Amino acid sequence: MNTKSIAIVTVSALALSACAVSDKEFMGYQDPTWGDANRATMAAQVINPNPEYDTLVPETSAQNAVNAIDRYREGTVEQPERISTTESIGEGPQ
């Protein structure tokens, strides 16, 4: 194949591929439902975008944070009580 034939085949392939485009947005049409799935997912994750609380968030104490860091560095951190979430009730399935 010579270069002229390759050029003709390439141009023809590009022209035919442009005809195969089925997306109407290229022709100036925009689907009004475009992005609905994304908006629905976001709405499902946002319960209340402007919450109003009855009580204010309690103030934090920097001294409590310093004490916790000091206990960690000294190795005197109190271990929390171990709680199991899979306690058996009775003898199990029969």
ZADO-1210 file (C-alpha; in nm, 4 decimals, padded with zeros to 6 digits):
<atoms>
<atom x="00.0000" y="00.0000" z="00.0000" code="MET" pos="1"/>
<atom x="00.1307" y="00.3395" z="-00.0858" code="ASN" pos="2"/>
<atom x="00.0960" y="00.6504" z="00.1288" code="THR" pos="3"/>
<atom x="-00.1910" y="00.7866" z="-00.0807" code="LYS" pos="4"/>
<atom x="-00.3964" y="00.4730" z="-00.0151" code="SER" pos="5"/>
<atom x="-00.3182" y="00.4871" z="00.3568" code="ILE" pos="6"/>
<atom x="-00.4261" y="00.8510" z="00.3684" code="ALA" pos="7"/>
<atom x="-00.7539" y="00.7732" z="00.1903" code="ILE" pos="8"/>
<atom x="-00.8280" y="00.4811" z="00.4241" code="VAL" pos="9"/>
<atom x="-00.7492" y="00.6942" z="00.7303" code="THR" pos="10"/>
<atom x="-00.9687" y="00.9843" z="00.6166" code="VAL" pos="11"/>
<atom x="-01.2504" y="00.7449" z="00.5272" code="SER" pos="12"/>
<atom x="-01.2283" y="00.5737" z="00.8664" code="ALA" pos="13"/>
<atom x="-01.2403" y="00.9084" z="01.0464" code="LEU" pos="14"/>
<atom x="-01.5372" y="01.0231" z="00.8398" code="ALA" pos="15"/>
<atom x="-01.7283" y="00.7028" z="00.9055" code="LEU" pos="16"/>
<atom x="-01.6511" y="00.7112" z="01.2771" code="SER" pos="17"/>
<atom x="-01.7997" y="01.0620" z="01.2975" code="ALA" pos="18"/>
<atom x="-02.1249" y="00.9233" z="01.1535" code="CYS" pos="19"/>
<atom x="-02.1382" y="00.6561" z="01.4232" code="ALA" pos="20"/>
<atom x="-02.1602" y="00.9088" z="01.7077" code="VAL" pos="21"/>
<atom x="-02.4992" y="00.8660" z="01.8690" code="SER" pos="22"/>
<atom x="-02.4546" y="01.1226" z="02.1442" code="ASP" pos="23"/>
<atom x="-02.6919" y="01.4075" z="02.0680" code="LYS" pos="24"/>
<atom x="-02.4895" y="01.6539" z="02.2769" code="GLU" pos="25"/>
<atom x="-02.2574" y="01.6993" z="01.9805" code="PHE" pos="26"/>
<atom x="-02.5548" y="01.8332" z="01.7859" code="MET" pos="27"/>
<atom x="-02.6480" y="02.0952" z="02.0456" code="GLY" pos="28"/>
<atom x="-02.8960" y="01.8755" z="02.2358" code="TYR" pos="29"/>
<atom x="-02.8456" y="01.8300" z="02.6091" code="GLN" pos="30"/>
<atom x="-03.0386" y="01.5653" z="02.7996" code="ASP" pos="31"/>
<atom x="-03.2313" y="01.7315" z="03.0861" code="PRO" pos="32"/>
<atom x="-03.1842" y="01.4198" z="03.3024" code="THR" pos="33"/>
<atom x="-02.8059" y="01.4185" z="03.2613" code="TRP" pos="34"/>
<atom x="-02.6469" y="01.3817" z="03.6054" code="GLY" pos="35"/>
<atom x="-02.9632" y="01.2728" z="03.7883" code="ASP" pos="36"/>
<atom x="-02.7963" y="00.9594" z="03.9252" code="ALA" pos="37"/>
<atom x="-02.5098" y="01.1657" z="04.0655" code="ASN" pos="38"/>
<atom x="-02.7479" y="01.4183" z="04.2227" code="ARG" pos="39"/>
<atom x="-02.9629" y="01.1402" z="04.3724" code="ALA" pos="40"/>
<atom x="-02.6582" y="00.9749" z="04.5272" code="THR" pos="41"/>
<atom x="-02.5406" y="01.3041" z="04.6752" code="MET" pos="42"/>
<atom x="-02.8895" y="01.3792" z="04.8120" code="ALA" pos="43"/>
<atom x="-02.8997" y="01.0373" z="04.9764" code="ALA" pos="44"/>
<atom x="-02.5750" y="01.1150" z="05.1594" code="GLN" pos="45"/>
<atom x="-02.6745" y="01.4623" z="05.2772" code="VAL" pos="46"/>
<atom x="-02.9407" y="01.4385" z="05.5470" code="ILE" pos="47"/>
<atom x="-02.9676" y="01.8046" z="05.6348" code="ASN" pos="48"/>
<atom x="-02.7359" y="02.0533" z="05.4628" code="PRO" pos="49"/>
<atom x="-02.8130" y="02.3317" z="05.7168" code="ASN" pos="50"/>
<atom x="-02.8550" y="02.1640" z="06.0558" code="PRO" pos="51"/>
<atom x="-02.9645" y="02.3638" z="06.3594" code="GLU" pos="52"/>
<atom x="-02.8593" y="02.2323" z="06.7000" code="TYR" pos="53"/>
<atom x="-03.0318" y="02.2954" z="07.0337" code="ASP" pos="54"/>
<atom x="-02.7021" y="02.2949" z="07.2230" code="THR" pos="55"/>
<atom x="-02.3675" y="02.4323" z="07.1176" code="LEU" pos="56"/>
<atom x="-02.0658" y="02.2103" z="07.0692" code="VAL" pos="57"/>
<atom x="-01.8866" y="02.1899" z="07.4038" code="PRO" pos="58"/>
<atom x="-01.5577" y="02.3731" z="07.4239" code="GLU" pos="59"/>
<atom x="-01.2434" y="02.1645" z="07.4279" code="THR" pos="60"/>
<atom x="-00.9596" y="02.1963" z="07.6707" code="SER" pos="61"/>
<atom x="-00.6049" y="02.2186" z="07.5445" code="ALA" pos="62"/>
<atom x="-00.4824" y="02.1042" z="07.8871" code="GLN" pos="63"/>
<atom x="-00.6695" y="01.7742" z="07.8473" code="ASN" pos="64"/>
<atom x="-00.4939" y="01.7183" z="07.5141" code="ALA" pos="65"/>
<atom x="-00.1539" y="01.7983" z="07.6694" code="VAL" pos="66"/>
<atom x="-00.2192" y="01.5555" z="07.9555" code="ASN" pos="67"/>
<atom x="-00.3170" y="01.2793" z="07.7116" code="ALA" pos="68"/>
<atom x="00.0003" y="01.3313" z="07.5054" code="ILE" pos="69"/>
<atom x="00.2141" y="01.3292" z="07.8209" code="ASP" pos="70"/>
<atom x="00.0534" y="01.0025" z="07.9385" code="ARG" pos="71"/>
<atom x="00.1208" y="00.8514" z="07.5949" code="TYR" pos="72"/>
<atom x="00.4872" y="00.9566" z="07.5971" code="ARG" pos="73"/>
<atom x="00.5388" y="00.8298" z="07.9526" code="GLU" pos="74"/>
<atom x="00.3739" y="00.4968" z="07.8735" code="GLY" pos="75"/>
<atom x="00.1075" y="00.5391" z="08.1419" code="THR" pos="76"/>
<atom x="-00.1940" y="00.5283" z="07.9129" code="VAL" pos="77"/>
<atom x="-00.4916" y="00.3592" z="08.0751" code="GLU" pos="78"/>
<atom x="-00.6058" y="00.0628" z="07.8675" code="GLN" pos="79"/>
<atom x="-00.9784" y="00.0711" z="07.7917" code="PRO" pos="80"/>
<atom x="-01.2018" y="-00.2082" z="07.9125" code="GLU" pos="81"/>
<atom x="-01.2266" y="-00.4848" z="07.6560" code="ARG" pos="82"/>
<atom x="-01.5798" y="-00.5274" z="07.5263" code="ILE" pos="83"/>
<atom x="-01.6863" y="-00.8149" z="07.3046" code="SER" pos="84"/>
<atom x="-01.9604" y="-00.7523" z="07.0551" code="THR" pos="85"/>
<atom x="-02.0222" y="-01.1201" z="06.9872" code="THR" pos="86"/>
<atom x="-02.1398" y="-01.2549" z="07.3184" code="GLU" pos="87"/>
<atom x="-02.3256" y="-01.5820" z="07.2960" code="SER" pos="88"/>
<atom x="-02.6772" y="-01.6072" z="07.4299" code="ILE" pos="89"/>
<atom x="-02.7387" y="-01.9626" z="07.5415" code="GLY" pos="90"/>
<atom x="-02.5813" y="-02.2645" z="07.3821" code="GLU" pos="91"/>
<atom x="-02.6136" y="-02.1644" z="07.0190" code="GLY" pos="92"/>
<atom x="-02.8067" y="-02.3195" z="06.7302" code="PRO" pos="93"/>
<atom x="-02.9373" y="-02.6697" z="06.7713" code="GLN" pos="94"/>
</atoms>
